[in-house]
Every structure is written in structure tokens, then in C-alpha cells.
Amino acid sequence: MVHDNPALKSRAAFTATFIALASVGIALSTLLVASIVIKVLLLVVVALLLGAAGASLAVVVARAKPPRDQ
């Protein structure tokens, strides 16, 4: 039997939201950078952060499903 812990779910959702907001902040900071190389590197970091946020949310959604009774 899996015990549901709302604190863990909200913490995971908060973490995913924070990562997504951080990636948006980094993406917006590329507007202030003149170097193309640095812009590309920052956008790669943004893509990795958004992937991590998506994976974190996928884990939260997967754990939220109740077990099936057969």
C-alpha cells in the first residue's frame, strides 16, 4: 500500500515551478548578453532546466494516480 503524502507532492510541484521560472529568467537574461556563444550556452541550459521541470512534473503526476483494485 502506498501512503500519500501531500507535503511531498506540493514540494515536488514547487520545485518544478521554481525550475521553470528559473529557466525563463535565464532565457530573458540572454537578451542582455551580446556574445552569441554565451547566448547559445544559456539557451542550452534553459532547455535542460525545462526538461528537468517536465520530468519532475511527470513524476508527480505518475505518483498521484491511485492504485487499481483488481
C-alpha positions as CSV (number, residue, x, y, z in Angstrom):
1,M,0.0,0.0,0.0
2,V,1.3,3.4,-1.0
3,H,0.9,6.2,1.5
4,D,0.0,9.6,0.1
5,N,2.0,12.5,1.5
6,P,0.6,15.8,0.4
7,A,3.8,17.6,1.6
8,L,5.9,15.6,-0.8
9,K,3.6,16.3,-3.8
10,S,3.5,20.1,-3.1
11,R,7.2,20.2,-2.6
12,A,7.8,18.4,-5.9
13,A,5.3,20.7,-7.7
14,F,7.0,23.8,-6.1
15,T,10.4,22.5,-7.2
16,A,9.2,22.0,-10.8
17,T,7.6,25.5,-10.8
18,F,10.8,27.1,-9.4
19,I,13.0,25.3,-12.1
20,A,10.6,26.5,-14.8
21,L,10.7,30.1,-13.6
22,A,14.5,30.0,-13.3
23,S,14.8,28.8,-16.8
24,V,12.5,31.7,-18.0
25,G,14.7,34.1,-16.1
26,I,17.8,32.7,-17.7
27,A,16.2,32.9,-21.1
28,L,15.3,36.5,-20.6
29,S,18.8,37.3,-19.4
30,T,20.1,36.3,-22.8
31,L,18.6,39.5,-24.2
32,L,21.2,41.4,-22.2
33,V,24.2,39.4,-23.4
34,A,26.0,40.5,-26.6
35,S,28.0,37.3,-27.2
36,I,26.3,34.7,-29.5
37,V,28.3,31.9,-27.9
38,I,27.1,32.8,-24.4
39,K,23.5,33.1,-25.6
40,V,23.6,29.7,-27.1
41,L,25.1,28.2,-23.9
42,L,22.4,29.9,-21.8
43,L,19.7,28.6,-24.1
44,V,21.1,25.1,-23.8
45,V,21.0,25.5,-20.0
46,V,17.4,26.7,-20.3
47,A,16.4,23.7,-22.4
48,L,18.0,21.3,-19.8
49,L,16.2,23.1,-17.0
50,L,12.8,22.9,-18.8
51,G,13.4,19.2,-19.4
52,A,14.1,18.7,-15.7
53,A,11.0,20.6,-14.8
54,G,8.9,18.5,-17.2
55,A,10.4,15.3,-15.8
56,S,9.7,16.4,-12.2
57,L,6.1,17.2,-13.0
58,A,5.8,13.8,-14.8
59,V,7.0,12.1,-11.7
60,V,4.4,14.0,-9.6
61,V,1.6,13.1,-11.9
62,A,2.7,9.5,-12.1
63,R,2.7,9.2,-8.3
64,A,-0.7,10.9,-8.0
65,K,-2.6,8.0,-9.6
66,P,-4.4,5.8,-7.1
67,P,-3.6,2.1,-7.3
68,R,-6.1,0.0,-9.3
69,D,-8.1,-2.6,-7.4
70,Q,-8.4,-5.9,-9.3
